Every structure is written in structure tokens, then in C-alpha cells.
């Protein structure tokens, strides 16, 4: 069967939350994308095509009949999803496309999809120009293997198959809007990892080693580390406060080999005839599995079996999807975890408008001073005006340090801190300037219900 007959158009009706008023939802949006049939009577597409979906409708090639679908598995870190179709007749005569191998650079591929600008399927031919680790735009803070091509991949193409010799060699996905005549697709190694991950009935994600690796070109530094003149390897220059890496690895360890791949002094490996960052070796491992590392430490080569895990603390620093934001409202003060989605409420120039303290706390503190990093930094996102908080100088968008003397490490601490004081004054301390505020306990308790009603907040918390 021709690939176009296994390719479907996806209509998604989605609704996202308002991150600085997290009990609210934004307007309903309609978007389109592409998917294709795979084994097990499923449709594969991009995660970003079906994120926050209220309803998903599919249409087959040259078939006017719409079919309802739902998300079965979704991987936001790798921008892949599998859909189930409610009507089993949808798959009558629909062949699953087979997954092929990683295409070679300079080879030709064809993309199939339903891009904006028309209703019928579109075909574009292009050449594979580059294969390397790239940032995945959907999640924003993960970099995985990706393939670049000059085939046109436009809005609506996302989730469509990239075909070579009748097999799927990629899934078209979001690229940088700043680049012209450039498309990107998710290659077979990432697709295979996703499919193996869900074999146990749930998606875990791509695990992290919890280390930062830098090039080691300086010959004097290599001699200082007692490396021979012909030795390769890159330096582990930071442990980012996650998991077994802190116990098994040390600063100034030299990573010589990761799995079966020798590591160059520039921190790269040779992967299927392509020179890519050593992170690609870790991306072959499933959550909870171990990777064998050869390490040079204090003049000796040792071998380490490093367990890799998915860490929830990574989520806040990337775009979040399909899980409603958590919050706590007390005395008109709105508290929520610090996240990238929250920072984006500051506008297009959020990295400047949000201020250095919030940006540093979310993206850098865990790497620079992991022992001082809070597991879940909390911000006072907004202030719902009421006489009980009328004299507040702090009007929101600040990091919460302490409440009633209790350090705030996560959102649950906020609720516990307020509930622990039954009379007198609540004290609140904020960063970065050490701002200090107070709430009268009795007055606030009386005002809470009225504030929630006035501002249409259905519940005081979603923890």
C-alpha cells in the first residue's frame, strides 16, 4: 500500500491553563496535524499536535468520514504520541507502516502530511543534510537525536511520516522558526526508545545521567589528569544533584567510554557514521537501566555501572503539558510552583522581565549550588486585591523564602505553614531582597471564602 493511504489528518481542539491564574483555562483552540498507522492499530503523531486536547478527530486519505480518537501514550520529552481510535472500522484496509533505519546523510527522503494552505495530502522531497543532537522545541529543555532536511516541513506537517524505500525513517516535528528552508524529523532510534518504553503499559521518558560533560582539549590539563598523549575522553565537570551520579562519579573524572561508544576529547561519539554528542549514548538506555562507563580517575581506568532515571525536577524547567498547574490561594495571595510556563506569563521577553532571581532559581541554582537548591521553588504569582491585603507592598511575582519562619521548599509547605498558626500574625519573607509582609490570622480566615467567590476561584488549592 502507498504510504499516503496510511497517513491521516488530525484535528485537535485544545485548551491550556492560565499559569498565573492556575484555576482558569484559556480559550479553546483548533489546530491540525498529521499522523500515520503503526502496529497494534494505533496512530503515531507528535505530542505537540495533541497536547491539552479536549477532542481529537481523524480523517483518512480521501475519506470524508471523521473518527474520534484519544491519546493512549504521550512522550512530551521526545514529542511523540500514540492515539487510539474509538471506531474499530477506522483501521479496515489501513496498513501499518514499517519502521526503517536511520537514513544516511545526503540520502533522499519524502515527507507526507497535511500542511496549512490546502485540504489534500502533500508530498515534499528533500535531502538529509545533518544528523545531530538538537533541542526539541516542544519540551524546550531536552536535546535528543534529530535529523535535518531541506524538505519543506510546515505547520500541519507535524506528526507525518518521513519515508525512504517504503519505510518510516522519521516523524516530522517542530523546528526553529528562525531557520528557512529547513525541516527536522525524529529519527528511528528515538521512535524505537519510545515504543520500548511503553511496552509495560506506561511512558516513563528519557532518563538523565545527572552530569555535565565538557571538552578536554587542553594538553596541559590532560597531563595534569595523567592522561597519555594518545588518550581520548571528555571531562565530567559538574554533578547536577540528581541520583546515583553523585555517589559513583566525581568532578574531574574523565569519561573514556559510554556503553559501546568511545568518547572523544570534544565530548562526542561516533554513532552510525555520525559524530554526535555523548548524550546520544545515554539516550539508548531506558528508565531504571544501567549504562557501563569507563572512567579515568586519578591516573587509573575504572568501570562504573551507572543507573539512569527520569527526574521530575527536570519538568519545571521545560514546557509542561496535560497536567493542570498546582496552586494554593490564601488571603488573596496566589502561590504556585516556579516553572518555565509561569515565567512565560511575563511576555515575549520573559527572561528579562521576570528578573534574574527567578530565572537563576529555575535554571541555574541546581547546577551551581545543588545543596542550596529547593526541590520545588514557589512563587507568589499574583495578589487578588482585598482589604485584608490592601497594605501589601509586595504585589506578586516574587520567590517565597519563608512563611511563619518555615522555609518553603515545595508548594505543600505553604499550606502547612499557614495552617500551623491559629492566631496573631502570619509572617511572609520573599526573595531576592528579603521583603517582609504580614497578614492578620483572624481577619484572613474570615476573608478567605469571600475572596475566592469574588474572583471565581472554585477551590483554594490544587496540591
C-alpha positions in Angstrom: 0.0 0.0 0.0 1.2 3.5 -0.8 2.3 5.4 2.3 -0.3 8.2 1.7 -3.1 5.7 2.4 -1.7 5.0 5.9 -1.3 8.8 6.6 -4.2 10.6 8.3 -5.2 14.2 9.0 -5.6 15.2 12.7 -7.9 17.9 14.0 -7.3 18.8 17.6 -9.4 21.0 19.8 -7.3 22.1 22.8 -7.4 24.3 25.9 -4.5 25.3 28.0 -4.5 26.6 31.6 -3.6 30.2 32.6 -0.4 29.8 34.5 -0.6 32.9 36.7 -4.3 32.2 37.5 -4.0 28.4 37.5 -7.6 27.7 38.4 -8.6 29.2 35.0 -8.4 27.8 31.4 -7.6 29.8 28.3 -9.7 29.8 25.1 -10.5 26.7 23.1 -8.1 26.4 20.1 -8.3 24.4 16.9 -5.2 23.0 15.2 -4.3 20.4 12.6 -1.5 17.9 12.2 -0.7 14.6 10.6 -0.3 11.0 11.8 0.2 7.6 10.4 -0.8 4.0 11.2 1.6 1.7 13.1 1.4 -1.8 14.5 -1.2 -2.5 17.1 -3.9 -0.5 15.4 -2.5 2.8 16.7 -1.8 6.2 15.1 1.6 7.8 15.7 1.9 11.6 15.7 3.7 14.4 17.6 2.9 15.1 21.2 2.6 18.8 20.4 -0.2 18.0 17.9 -2.5 16.5 20.6 -1.3 18.3 23.8 -4.1 19.7 26.1 -6.6 18.0 23.7 -10.3 18.3 24.6 -11.2 16.4 21.4 -9.3 14.7 18.6 -10.8 14.0 15.2 -9.1 11.9 12.5 -9.8 11.7 8.7 -8.3 9.1 6.5 -6.9 9.6 3.0 -9.7 10.6 0.6 -12.3 9.6 3.1 -14.9 12.2 4.2 -15.8 10.3 7.4 -14.5 11.8 10.7 -13.4 9.5 13.5 -12.9 10.3 17.2 -9.6 9.4 18.8 -7.9 9.7 22.2 -4.3 9.7 23.4 -3.1 6.3 24.6 0.6 7.2 25.2 2.4 10.5 25.0 6.0 11.5 25.4 6.5 15.2 25.7 10.3 14.9 26.0 10.6 13.2 22.7 7.5 14.8 21.1 5.8 11.5 20.2 2.3 10.2 20.9 0.2 7.1 20.1 -3.6 7.5 19.5 -6.4 5.0 19.8 -9.5 5.3 17.6 -12.9 4.6 19.1 -14.4 3.1 16.0 -12.6 -0.2 15.0 -13.8 0.2 11.4 -11.3 3.1 11.1 -8.5 0.5 10.5 -10.3 -1.5 7.9 -7.9 -1.7 4.9 -5.4 0.5 6.7 -1.9 -0.9 6.7 0.6 -0.2 9.4 3.8 1.5 8.1 7.1 -0.3 9.0 9.9 1.5 10.8 13.2 1.6 8.9 16.8 2.6 9.9 18.5 5.9 10.4 18.9 7.5 7.0 22.3 8.4 5.8 23.4 12.0 5.2 22.9 13.1 1.6 20.2 10.4 1.1 16.8 11.4 -0.2 13.6 11.3 1.9 9.9 12.1 1.2 7.6 13.7 3.8 3.8 13.0 3.8 1.4 15.3 5.5 -1.4 17.8 5.6 0.3 21.2 5.8 -1.6 24.5 6.1 -2.7 26.0 2.8 -4.8 23.1 1.5 -7.0 20.2 2.3 -5.4 17.3 0.5 -2.2 15.4 1.3 1.1 16.9 0.3 4.4 15.3 -0.6 7.8 17.0 -0.3 11.1 15.5 -1.3 14.4 16.5 0.3 17.9 15.5 1.2 19.2 14.6 4.7 21.7 17.3 5.5 22.6 16.8 9.1 22.2 14.3 12.0 23.0 15.5 15.5 21.6 16.2 19.0 19.1 19.1 18.8 16.8 20.8 21.3 13.3 19.6 21.0 11.1 22.7 20.7 8.0 21.1 22.2 9.5 20.4 25.7 12.2 23.2 25.4 14.7 21.7 27.8 15.6 18.4 26.3 18.0 17.7 23.5 17.8 14.4 21.6 18.9 13.0 18.2 17.2 14.7 15.3 17.6 14.8 11.5 17.7 18.0 9.4 16.5 18.0 5.8 15.8 20.6 3.2 12.3 19.0 2.6 9.6 21.6 3.5 8.0 20.8 6.8 5.3 23.3 7.5 2.6 23.8 10.2 0.2 20.8 9.7 3.0 18.5 8.5 3.9 17.8 12.2 3.5 14.1 13.1 3.6 12.9 9.5 5.8 10.1 8.3 9.2 10.7 6.6 9.6 7.8 4.1 12.6 6.2 2.5 12.4 3.0 0.5 8.8 2.5 1.6 9.7 2.6 5.4 9.3 5.2 8.1 12.7 6.8 8.8 11.3 9.7 10.8 8.4 11.7 12.2 8.2 15.3 11.1 8.2 17.8 14.0 8.7 21.3 15.2 11.9 23.1 14.2 13.3 26.6 14.7 11.1 29.3 13.3 14.3 31.4 12.7 15.5 28.9 10.0 14.3 29.0 6.4 14.1 26.0 4.0 15.0 23.7 6.9 12.9 20.8 8.3 13.5 18.4 11.1 12.3 14.9 11.9 12.5 12.5 14.8 14.7 9.5 13.7 14.2 5.8 14.3 16.4 5.4 17.4 14.2 7.9 19.3 11.0 6.3 18.0 12.2 2.8 19.0 13.1 4.1 22.5 9.5 5.5 22.9 8.0 2.2 21.7 10.1 0.1 24.0 9.3 2.4 26.9 5.5 1.9 26.6 5.7 -1.9 26.5 5.0 -2.0 30.2 1.8 0.0 29.7 3.1 3.4 30.7 5.6 6.0 29.4 8.5 7.0 31.7 10.7 9.1 29.4 14.3 9.5 28.6 16.4 9.2 31.7 19.3 11.6 32.7 22.8 10.8 34.0 22.8 13.9 36.2 26.2 15.1 35.0 27.6 17.8 32.8 30.4 16.9 30.3 32.8 19.3 28.8 35.5 19.0 26.1 39.0 18.3 27.3 41.4 19.6 24.6 44.0 21.4 26.8 47.1 19.2 26.6 48.4 20.7 29.9 45.2 19.8 31.7 45.3 16.3 30.2 48.8 15.8 31.6 47.6 17.1 34.9 44.9 14.4 34.9 47.7 11.9 34.0 46.2 11.0 30.6 48.5 9.6 28.0 49.3 11.5 24.8 47.1 9.3 22.7 44.2 9.0 25.1 40.8 10.4 24.4 37.9 11.2 26.8 36.0 14.3 28.0 35.8 15.8 31.5 32.9 15.4 33.9 32.9 19.0 35.3 29.7 19.1 37.2 27.3 16.8 39.1 23.9 18.4 39.0 22.5 16.9 42.2 20.5 14.0 40.8 20.6 10.3 41.6 23.4 7.8 41.7 25.8 10.0 39.7 26.7 11.9 42.9 27.8 8.6 44.5 29.5 6.9 41.6 31.2 9.8 39.8 33.4 12.7 40.8 34.4 16.1 39.4 37.4 15.8 37.1 36.6 12.2 36.2 37.3 11.7 32.5 34.7 9.8 30.6 36.5 7.4 28.2 33.6 5.3 27.0 29.8 5.3 27.4 28.2 1.9 26.6 29.9 0.7 23.4 31.0 4.1 22.3 34.5 5.6 22.7 34.2 9.3 23.8 36.4 11.9 22.0 38.1 14.8 23.7 35.4 17.0 22.4 32.7 15.0 24.2 31.3 13.3 21.1 30.9 9.7 20.0 30.7 8.0 16.6 27.1 6.9 16.2 26.1 5.1 13.0 28.7 7.1 10.9 27.6 10.4 12.5 29.7 12.3 15.1 27.2 13.3 17.8 27.3 14.4 21.5 27.9 11.6 24.0 24.4 12.3 25.3 23.3 10.0 22.5 24.7 7.0 24.3 22.6 7.8 27.4 19.5 8.2 25.2 19.7 4.5 24.3 19.0 3.5 27.9 15.5 3.0 29.4 14.5 4.4 32.8 15.9 2.3 35.6 18.5 0.6 33.4 22.3 0.9 33.9 24.9 2.1 31.4 28.5 0.9 31.6 31.0 3.7 31.8 34.8 3.6 31.5 36.3 6.4 33.7 39.8 7.7 34.1 40.3 8.8 37.7 43.5 9.8 39.5 45.7 8.0 36.9 43.7 4.8 36.7 40.9 3.4 34.5 37.9 2.1 36.3 34.5 0.8 35.2 31.2 2.1 36.6 27.7 0.8 36.2 25.6 4.0 36.3 21.8 3.7 36.8 19.8 6.2 34.8 16.5 7.6 35.9 13.9 10.1 34.9 13.8 13.0 37.4 10.6 15.0 38.0 12.7 18.1 38.9 13.6 18.4 35.2 9.9 19.0 34.3 9.6 22.5 35.7 12.4 23.9 33.6 10.7 22.8 30.4 7.2 23.4 28.9 4.6 21.3 30.8 1.6 19.6 29.3 -1.6 17.8 30.1 -1.3 18.1 33.9 -3.1 21.1 35.4 -0.9 23.6 37.3 -0.9 23.3 41.1 -1.7 26.3 43.3 -2.7 27.5 46.8 -4.7 30.7 47.5 -4.8 32.2 51.0 -5.8 35.8 51.9 -5.8 36.7 48.2 -2.2 35.6 47.7 -1.8 33.1 44.9 1.1 30.6 45.3 2.3 28.2 42.6 5.5 26.3 41.8 8.1 28.2 39.8 8.1 26.9 36.2 9.0 27.8 32.7 5.3 28.1 31.8 4.8 30.6 34.7 7.8 32.7 33.6 6.3 32.9 30.1 3.4 34.9 31.6 5.8 37.8 31.7 5.6 38.1 27.9 7.8 37.5 25.0 10.9 38.9 26.7 10.2 36.9 29.9 13.9 36.1 30.6 14.5 39.9 31.1 11.1 40.8 32.6 11.0 38.0 35.2 14.2 39.2 36.8 17.5 37.4 37.4 16.4 35.8 40.7 13.6 33.8 39.3 15.5 32.8 36.1 18.5 31.8 38.2 16.5 29.8 40.7 14.8 27.8 37.9 17.6 27.1 35.5 20.9 27.5 37.2 20.9 27.2 41.0 20.7 23.4 40.9 23.8 23.2 38.7 25.8 25.9 40.5 24.9 25.2 44.2 22.9 22.0 44.2 22.9 21.7 48.1 21.1 25.1 48.3 18.5 24.4 45.6 14.9 23.9 46.7 13.2 20.8 45.4 10.3 22.9 44.2 10.7 26.7 44.4 7.4 28.5 45.0 6.4 32.0 43.8 3.6 34.3 44.9 2.2 34.6 41.4 -0.4 37.2 42.0 -2.4 39.2 44.6 -6.2 39.2 44.5 -6.9 42.6 45.9 -8.9 42.7 49.2 -8.9 44.9 52.3 -7.1 42.1 54.2 -4.0 42.6 51.9 -4.5 46.2 50.9 -1.3 47.4 52.6 0.9 44.8 51.0 3.9 46.4 49.2 4.7 43.0 47.5 2.2 42.6 44.7 3.2 39.2 43.4 5.7 37.6 41.0 8.3 37.0 43.7 10.0 34.0 45.1 8.8 32.8 48.5 11.5 32.2 51.1 9.8 31.6 54.4 6.2 31.7 55.9 5.9 31.8 59.7 9.6 31.0 59.9 9.3 27.8 57.9 11.5 27.5 54.8 9.3 26.9 51.7 10.8 24.1 49.7 7.6 23.0 47.9 4.0 24.1 47.4 2.7 21.8 50.2 4.9 23.7 52.7 2.9 26.9 52.0 -0.4 25.3 53.1 1.3 23.7 56.2 2.9 26.9 57.2 -0.3 28.9 57.1 -2.3 26.1 58.8 0.2 25.8 61.6 -0.6 29.3 63.0 -4.0 29.8 64.6 -3.7 33.4 66.0 -1.7 36.5 65.8 0.1 37.4 62.6 1.3 35.4 59.6 4.8 36.4 58.5 6.0 36.1 55.0 9.5 36.6 53.7 10.4 36.9 50.0 13.5 36.9 47.8 15.6 38.4 46.4 15.6 41.5 48.6 14.3 39.9 51.8 10.9 41.7 51.6 8.8 41.1 54.7 5.0 41.1 54.9 2.3 40.2 57.5 -1.3 39.0 57.4 -3.6 39.1 60.4 -4.7 35.5 61.1 -8.2 36.1 62.3 -9.0 38.7 59.5 -7.6 36.4 56.8 -9.6 33.4 57.9 -12.8 35.5 57.8 -11.9 36.9 54.3 -10.8 33.7 52.5 -14.2 32.4 51.4 -15.4 35.8 50.1 -12.1 36.4 48.2 -12.5 33.0 46.4 -16.1 33.8 45.5 -15.3 37.3 44.2 -12.6 36.1 41.9 -14.3 32.9 40.8 -11.7 30.6 42.3 -13.6 27.2 42.7 -11.2 25.8 45.4 -8.5 27.3 47.5 -6.0 24.7 46.4 -4.9 22.1 43.9 -1.9 20.4 45.5 
